[in-house]
Amino acid sequence: MKNRFLQLFENSPSGIAFINEKGIIQEVNPRYCQLLDYTPEELLNKELKTIIHPDDHDKVAEMVHLMQIHETKKYENEKRYLKRSGQVIWGLQNVSIQYDERLALYYAIEVVTDLSEQKATTQALETALSELKERNFELDQFVYRTSHDLRSPLTTILGLINLIKIENIPKAIGEYIFLVENRVLKLDNFLQLMLNYLKNTRLEVAHKLIDFNYLIKDCLEDLEYVKGFDKVKVTCNLTASDQLYSDELRLRIIFQNLISNAIKYQDVYEKNSF
């Protein structure tokens, strides 16, 4: 049985070290030495904290403290080790605090699994995700500015079309004007949907006191060139005395959609649509 344990210790794929109550390395296996590029002779009787990154010395102190207060315990954590060259590697440390009755002392068995490759992969992924997030933000900003800038000339075009329709123009030209207006409205609707989507998905919820008079007036101004707007009577009756704190942007999107649908799907045979 003793030989089996010795073979396990010598051939383990993880680094194994025995640490005494003073934090001194008493025994190491070949894998432990390989991880840190030290020989067994260089590691034996060496303070454990000398091969640990300074920011993780508190974890060594915790292990030593548990031995000194004679508490048997098993736990694990991640810790940075220093190789002979000074290179930092990450290791998953499994610690078992044991009591040796024969020698009447406490010691720690430290089993270390190399996490360097895993950490490097995670770091590369986090960097890639950060860059992707930044690129997505830049793309969203570009699309938002472009969509917003395009809506302004479209609104002007719709205004000019309405002026042309007032004039006495030939029927054929009137049909062309209708087709132009229809395409402009479709494009404007698409841009509006895109803007609303970007605003809703990218902006944080912001609560503020809602001015419904201003909000609805602004929505109506945005929709005044929608076909059929002039055939609908709009009455705004605000009687609620309570104040509402909500997200103005998202409320605006809701009201625009409701009013826009009321205009687009009105009964064309009804003379008094409202």
C-alpha positions as CSV (number, residue, x, y, z in Angstrom):
1,M,0.0,0.0,0.0
2,K,2.9,2.4,0.9
3,N,4.4,1.8,-2.5
4,R,1.1,2.6,-4.2
5,F,0.9,5.9,-2.5
6,L,4.5,6.7,-3.4
7,Q,3.8,5.9,-7.0
8,L,0.7,8.1,-6.9
9,F,2.8,10.9,-5.4
10,E,5.6,10.6,-7.9
11,N,3.4,10.2,-11.0
12,S,0.6,12.5,-10.2
13,P,-0.4,14.9,-13.1
14,S,-0.8,17.6,-10.4
15,G,1.9,19.2,-8.4
16,I,1.9,18.1,-4.8
17,A,3.8,19.6,-1.8
18,F,3.8,19.1,1.9
19,I,4.0,22.3,4.0
20,N,4.7,22.5,7.7
21,E,3.2,24.8,10.3
22,K,5.8,27.5,9.6
23,G,5.0,27.6,5.9
24,I,8.1,25.7,4.9
25,I,8.1,23.2,2.0
26,Q,9.0,19.8,3.3
27,E,8.4,17.6,0.3
28,V,7.5,18.0,-3.4
29,N,6.7,15.7,-6.3
30,P,8.2,15.9,-9.8
31,R,5.2,17.7,-11.3
32,Y,5.4,20.4,-8.7
33,C,9.0,21.1,-9.6
34,Q,8.1,21.0,-13.3
35,L,5.4,23.6,-12.9
36,L,7.8,26.1,-11.4
37,D,11.0,25.1,-13.2
38,Y,12.8,24.3,-9.9
39,T,14.7,21.2,-8.8
40,P,13.5,19.3,-5.7
41,E,16.7,20.5,-3.8
42,E,15.9,24.1,-4.6
43,L,12.3,23.9,-3.3
44,L,12.9,21.8,-0.1
45,N,13.1,23.9,3.1
46,K,12.0,26.9,1.1
47,E,9.3,29.3,2.4
48,L,6.2,28.8,0.3
49,K,5.5,32.5,0.1
50,T,8.7,33.0,-1.8
51,I,7.3,31.2,-4.8
52,I,3.8,32.9,-4.5
53,H,2.8,36.2,-6.0
54,P,2.9,39.0,-3.3
55,D,-0.8,39.7,-3.9
56,D,-1.6,36.1,-2.8
57,H,0.5,36.0,0.3
58,D,-2.6,36.3,2.4
59,K,-3.7,32.9,1.1
60,V,-0.4,31.4,2.4
61,A,-0.9,33.2,5.7
62,E,-4.4,31.7,6.0
63,M,-3.1,28.2,5.4
64,V,-0.3,28.6,8.0
65,H,-2.8,30.1,10.5
66,L,-5.1,27.1,10.2
67,M,-2.2,24.7,11.0
68,Q,-1.1,26.8,13.9
69,I,-4.5,26.9,15.5
70,H,-4.7,23.1,14.9
71,E,-7.7,23.1,12.6
72,T,-8.1,20.3,10.1
73,K,-9.8,21.6,7.0
74,K,-10.1,21.0,3.2
75,Y,-10.6,23.9,0.8
76,E,-9.5,25.2,-2.6
77,N,-8.7,28.5,-4.2
78,E,-6.9,30.0,-7.2
79,K,-3.4,31.4,-6.6
80,R,-0.6,32.9,-8.6
81,Y,2.8,31.1,-8.5
82,L,6.2,32.5,-9.5
83,K,8.4,30.3,-11.6
84,R,12.2,30.4,-11.4
85,S,12.2,33.0,-14.3
86,G,9.7,35.2,-12.4
87,Q,6.9,34.3,-14.8
88,V,3.5,34.2,-13.1
89,I,1.3,31.1,-13.6
90,W,-2.2,30.5,-12.2
91,G,-2.8,27.4,-10.2
92,L,-5.9,25.8,-8.6
93,Q,-4.8,25.0,-5.1
94,N,-6.5,22.2,-3.2
95,V,-5.4,22.2,0.4
96,S,-5.9,19.6,3.1
97,I,-4.8,20.4,6.7
98,Q,-3.9,17.1,8.4
99,Y,-2.6,16.0,11.8
100,D,0.3,13.5,12.1
101,E,-0.2,11.7,15.4
102,R,3.1,10.0,15.1
103,L,5.0,13.3,14.9
104,A,2.4,15.2,16.8
105,L,2.3,18.0,14.3
106,Y,0.0,19.6,11.7
107,Y,0.9,19.9,8.1
108,A,-0.8,20.9,4.8
109,I,-0.9,18.9,1.6
110,E,-1.1,21.3,-1.3
111,V,-2.2,19.9,-4.7
112,V,-1.8,22.3,-7.6
113,T,-3.4,22.1,-11.0
114,D,-2.0,24.4,-13.7
115,L,-4.6,26.9,-14.9
116,S,-2.3,29.1,-17.0
117,E,-3.7,27.9,-20.4
118,Q,-7.3,28.2,-19.1
119,K,-6.6,31.7,-17.8
120,A,-5.0,32.8,-21.0
121,T,-8.0,31.5,-23.0
122,T,-10.4,33.3,-20.6
123,Q,-8.4,36.5,-20.9
124,A,-8.3,36.3,-24.7
125,L,-12.1,35.7,-24.7
126,E,-12.7,38.6,-22.4
127,T,-10.5,40.9,-24.5
128,A,-12.3,39.8,-27.7
129,L,-15.8,40.3,-26.1
130,S,-14.7,43.8,-24.9
131,E,-13.5,44.7,-28.3
132,L,-16.7,43.3,-29.9
133,K,-18.8,45.3,-27.4
134,E,-16.9,48.5,-28.3
135,R,-17.3,47.8,-32.0
136,N,-21.0,47.1,-31.6
137,F,-21.4,50.4,-29.7
138,E,-19.6,52.3,-32.4
139,L,-21.8,50.6,-35.0
140,D,-25.0,51.5,-33.1
141,Q,-23.8,55.1,-32.8
142,F,-23.2,55.2,-36.5
143,V,-26.6,53.7,-37.4
144,Y,-28.4,55.9,-34.9
145,R,-26.8,59.1,-36.2
146,T,-27.3,58.1,-39.8
147,S,-30.9,57.2,-39.3
148,H,-31.6,60.3,-37.4
149,D,-29.9,62.5,-40.0
150,L,-31.9,60.8,-42.8
151,R,-35.3,61.4,-41.2
152,S,-34.8,65.2,-41.3
153,P,-34.7,65.4,-45.2
154,L,-37.5,62.8,-45.4
155,T,-39.7,65.0,-43.3
156,T,-38.9,68.0,-45.5
157,I,-39.7,65.9,-48.6
158,L,-43.1,64.9,-47.1
159,G,-43.8,68.5,-46.4
160,L,-43.1,69.5,-50.0
161,I,-45.2,66.7,-51.3
162,N,-48.2,68.0,-49.2
163,L,-47.7,71.4,-50.7
164,I,-47.6,69.9,-54.2
165,K,-50.8,68.0,-53.6
166,I,-52.6,71.3,-52.8
167,E,-51.7,72.6,-56.3
168,N,-53.8,71.9,-59.4
169,I,-51.7,69.2,-61.0
170,P,-52.4,66.7,-63.8
171,K,-53.8,63.4,-62.7
172,A,-50.8,61.4,-64.0
173,I,-48.4,63.6,-62.0
174,G,-50.6,63.2,-59.0
175,E,-50.3,59.4,-59.2
176,Y,-46.5,59.7,-59.4
177,I,-46.6,62.0,-56.3
178,F,-48.7,59.4,-54.5
179,L,-46.1,56.7,-55.3
180,V,-43.2,58.9,-54.1
181,E,-45.0,59.8,-50.9
182,N,-45.8,56.1,-50.3
183,R,-42.1,55.1,-50.7
184,V,-40.9,58.0,-48.5
185,L,-43.3,57.1,-45.8
186,K,-42.1,53.4,-45.9
187,L,-38.5,54.5,-45.6
188,D,-39.3,56.9,-42.8
189,N,-41.2,54.2,-40.9
190,F,-38.3,51.9,-41.3
191,L,-35.9,54.5,-39.9
192,Q,-38.2,55.2,-37.1
193,L,-38.4,51.5,-36.2
194,M,-34.6,51.2,-36.3
195,L,-34.2,54.3,-34.0
196,N,-36.7,53.0,-31.6
197,Y,-35.0,49.6,-31.5
198,L,-31.6,51.0,-30.9
199,K,-32.9,53.4,-28.2
200,N,-34.8,50.6,-26.4
201,T,-32.0,48.0,-26.4
202,R,-29.0,50.2,-25.8
203,L,-30.1,52.9,-23.3
204,E,-30.5,52.4,-19.6
205,V,-33.9,52.9,-18.1
206,A,-34.0,56.5,-16.7
207,H,-36.9,57.6,-14.5
208,K,-38.0,61.3,-14.6
209,L,-41.2,63.3,-14.1
210,I,-43.3,62.9,-17.2
211,D,-44.8,66.0,-18.9
212,F,-47.6,64.3,-20.8
213,N,-48.6,67.5,-22.6
214,Y,-45.2,67.9,-24.1
215,L,-44.7,64.2,-24.7
216,I,-48.0,63.8,-26.7
217,K,-47.5,67.1,-28.5
218,D,-44.0,66.0,-29.6
219,C,-45.3,62.6,-30.8
220,L,-48.1,64.3,-32.9
221,E,-45.5,66.6,-34.5
222,D,-43.4,63.5,-35.5
223,L,-46.5,61.9,-37.1
224,E,-48.1,64.9,-38.8
225,Y,-46.9,63.8,-42.2
226,V,-48.2,60.2,-41.9
227,K,-50.9,59.6,-44.5
228,G,-54.3,60.1,-43.1
229,F,-53.2,62.3,-40.2
230,D,-55.2,65.3,-41.5
231,K,-58.4,63.2,-41.5
232,V,-58.2,62.3,-37.8
233,K,-59.4,64.7,-35.0
234,V,-57.0,64.7,-32.1
235,T,-58.3,65.6,-28.6
236,C,-55.9,65.5,-25.7
237,N,-57.7,65.4,-22.3
238,L,-55.3,65.0,-19.4
239,T,-57.2,65.0,-16.1
240,A,-55.0,62.8,-13.8
241,S,-53.6,64.8,-10.9
242,D,-51.0,62.2,-9.8
243,Q,-47.4,62.6,-11.0
244,L,-45.8,59.8,-13.0
245,Y,-42.1,59.1,-12.9
246,S,-41.1,56.8,-15.7
247,D,-38.8,56.4,-18.7
248,E,-39.7,59.2,-21.2
249,L,-38.0,57.6,-24.2
250,R,-39.9,54.3,-23.9
251,L,-43.2,56.0,-23.1
252,R,-42.6,58.1,-26.3
253,I,-42.1,54.9,-28.3
254,I,-45.4,53.4,-26.9
255,F,-47.4,56.6,-27.6
256,Q,-46.0,57.0,-31.1
257,N,-46.9,53.4,-31.9
258,L,-50.4,53.7,-30.5
259,I,-51.1,57.0,-32.3
260,S,-49.4,55.9,-35.5
261,N,-51.6,52.8,-35.6
262,A,-54.7,54.9,-34.9
263,I,-53.9,57.0,-38.0
264,K,-52.9,54.2,-40.3
265,Y,-55.8,51.9,-39.5
266,Q,-58.6,54.4,-39.3
267,D,-61.9,53.6,-41.0
268,V,-61.5,55.5,-44.3
269,Y,-65.3,55.4,-44.7
270,E,-65.8,57.2,-41.4
271,K,-66.1,61.0,-41.8
272,N,-65.4,61.8,-38.1
273,S,-62.4,59.7,-37.2
274,F,-60.8,60.7,-33.9
